[in-house]
């Protein structure tokens, strides 16, 4: 039995969906970011980074979405959430998810978390103004070169798909022009129709 710590509207959604898709036995615990619960002593004992997601397993606690997604895929090979028997194809999955983590999510974070990189309020405003361009450019690259279709890796659904879906849910808030991303929007619609996604979204929004 796993335990997933998450907060609604965060990248933890990707791992939540993957657990559901894998048929894993898991429980969830929701953190209230408005009350700064992620920095409470109780949660910092789980994840000293003070962020979500965190996944409690029988071997210890995992953090960082790409690592958690790979772990879920490898723990439930029967779910076929990654090309586990092909080292190069699995590396391609990891490359895509690493890009979402290290580039796309970081660009998005400049909108509301400028204090991570600067101290001047004017700098925060400047970073926020840049978000539509930086996030838009990242998604333009995904649209043009990385999303094979209908799923990220082509005909087969993988752990890349819930991660892309999660970050694409933030596009409106980042003021990115959705009309420039038809493949990404088609992917988002396709994802929203999956039973596992619908179940997880219903829980996170309840």
C-alpha positions in Angstrom: 0.0 0.0 0.0 1.4 3.4 -1.1 0.5 6.8 0.4 0.5 9.8 -1.9 0.8 13.3 -0.5 -0.6 15.9 -2.9 -2.3 19.3 -3.2 -4.9 20.1 -5.8 -3.7 22.1 -8.8 -0.1 20.9 -8.5 2.1 18.5 -10.4 1.2 15.8 -8.0 -1.8 15.1 -10.3 0.5 13.3 -12.7 1.5 10.7 -10.1 -2.0 10.4 -8.8 -3.3 9.5 -12.2 -0.4 7.1 -12.8 -1.2 5.2 -9.6 -4.8 5.0 -10.6 -3.9 3.8 -14.1 -1.5 1.2 -12.7 -4.2 -0.3 -10.5 -2.0 0.4 -7.4 -3.3 0.0 -3.9 -2.8 3.5 -2.4 -4.2 6.1 -0.1 -3.9 9.9 -0.4 -3.4 12.8 2.0 -4.3 16.2 0.8 -2.2 19.2 1.9 -3.6 22.7 2.3 -1.2 25.1 0.7 -3.2 28.1 1.8 -2.4 27.3 5.4 1.2 26.5 4.5 0.8 22.9 5.5 3.6 21.8 3.2 6.0 23.6 5.6 4.6 22.1 8.7 7.0 20.1 10.9 4.8 17.0 10.3 5.1 17.2 6.5 8.8 18.3 6.5 9.5 15.1 8.3 8.0 13.3 5.3 9.6 15.6 2.6 12.2 18.2 3.8 11.8 20.0 0.5 8.3 21.1 1.6 6.8 20.3 -1.8 4.5 17.8 -3.3 4.2 15.1 -4.4 5.7 12.6 -2.0 5.1 8.9 -2.2 5.5 6.7 0.8 6.5 3.1 -0.1 7.6 0.1 1.9 11.2 0.9 1.0 11.1 4.6 1.9 9.8 7.9 0.6 10.1 9.1 -3.0 9.9 12.7 -4.3 10.2 14.3 -7.7 7.6 13.5 -10.3 9.9 11.9 -13.0 11.3 9.5 -10.4 7.9 8.7 -9.0 6.4 8.1 -12.4 9.2 5.7 -13.4 8.9 3.9 -10.1 5.1 3.4 -10.6 5.7 2.1 -14.2 8.4 -0.3 -13.1 6.4 -1.5 -10.0 3.4 -2.4 -12.1 4.8 -3.7 -15.4 1.5 -5.4 -16.2 0.0 -1.9 -16.7 2.4 -1.2 -19.5 2.9 2.5 -18.6 6.4 2.6 -20.0 8.6 0.6 -22.5 10.4 -1.3 -19.8 12.0 -3.8 -22.1 13.6 -1.2 -24.4 16.4 0.9 -22.7 16.4 3.5 -25.4 12.7 4.0 -25.6 12.5 4.2 -21.8 15.2 6.8 -21.9 13.1 8.8 -24.3 10.2 8.7 -21.8 12.6 9.9 -19.1 13.9 12.7 -21.4 10.4 14.0 -22.1 9.4 13.9 -18.4 12.7 15.5 -17.4 11.9 18.4 -19.8 8.5 18.9 -18.2 10.1 18.9 -14.8 13.3 21.0 -15.4 12.1 23.5 -18.0 8.3 23.7 -18.4 7.4 23.6 -14.7 10.2 26.0 -13.8 9.0 28.5 -16.5 5.5 28.2 -15.0 6.8 28.7 -11.5 8.2 32.2 -12.4 4.6 33.4 -12.4 3.9 33.0 -8.7 7.2 31.9 -7.1 9.6 34.6 -8.2 10.9 34.8 -4.7 12.8 31.6 -5.4 15.1 33.5 -7.8 15.0 37.2 -6.7 14.3 39.6 -3.9 13.2 42.7 -5.7 9.4 43.1 -6.2 10.1 44.6 -9.7 11.9 41.4 -10.6 8.8 39.3 -9.6 6.7 41.4 -11.9 9.1 41.1 -14.8 9.3 37.3 -14.4 5.5 37.1 -14.3 5.3 39.0 -17.6 7.7 36.6 -19.2 5.6 33.5 -18.4 3.3 33.5 -21.4 6.3 33.7 -23.7 8.5 31.1 -21.9 5.8 28.6 -21.2 4.4 29.2 -24.7 7.8 28.5 -26.3 8.2 25.3 -24.3 4.8 24.1 -25.4 5.4 25.1 -29.0 8.4 22.8 -28.9 6.3 20.0 -27.5 3.6 20.6 -30.2 6.1 20.7 -33.0 8.7 18.1 -32.1 7.9 16.1 -29.0 4.2 15.0 -29.0 4.1 12.2 -31.5 0.3 11.6 -31.2 -2.2 10.5 -30.3 -0.1 9.9 -27.1 3.2 11.5 -26.3 5.2 8.5 -27.4 2.9 7.6 -30.3 0.3 4.9 -30.3 1.0 3.7 -26.7 -0.1 5.5 -23.6 2.8 6.0 -21.1 3.7 7.9 -17.9 4.5 10.9 -20.1 0.8 11.4 -20.8 -0.5 12.2 -17.3 2.5 14.5 -16.8 1.8 16.4 -20.0 -1.9 16.6 -19.2 -1.1 18.0 -15.7 1.1 20.8 -17.0 -1.2 21.6 -20.0 -4.0 22.2 -17.4 -2.1 25.3 -16.4 -1.9 26.9 -19.9 -4.9 29.2 -19.5 -3.6 30.5 -16.2 -0.3 31.1 -17.9 -2.0 33.1 -20.7 -0.7 30.9 -23.5 -2.6 31.0 -26.8 -4.3 27.6 -27.0 -5.1 28.0 -30.6 -1.4 27.5 -31.4 -1.4 24.1 -29.7 -4.0 21.9 -31.5 -2.1 18.6 -30.8 -1.6 19.5 -27.1 -5.3 20.4 -26.8 -6.4 17.2 -28.5 -4.2 15.3 -26.1 -5.7 17.1 -23.1 -9.2 16.3 -24.3 -8.2 12.6 -24.9 -6.8 12.4 -21.4 -9.9 14.0 -19.8 -12.0 11.2 -21.2 -10.0 8.4 -19.5 -11.8 6.9 -16.5 -8.7 7.0 -14.3 -8.3 10.7 -15.0 -12.0 11.4 -14.3 -11.8 9.5 -11.0 -8.7 11.3 -9.8 -10.0 14.8 -10.9 -13.2 14.1 -9.0 -11.3 13.3 -5.9 -9.0 16.3 -6.1 -11.8 18.7 -6.8 -14.1 17.4 -4.0 
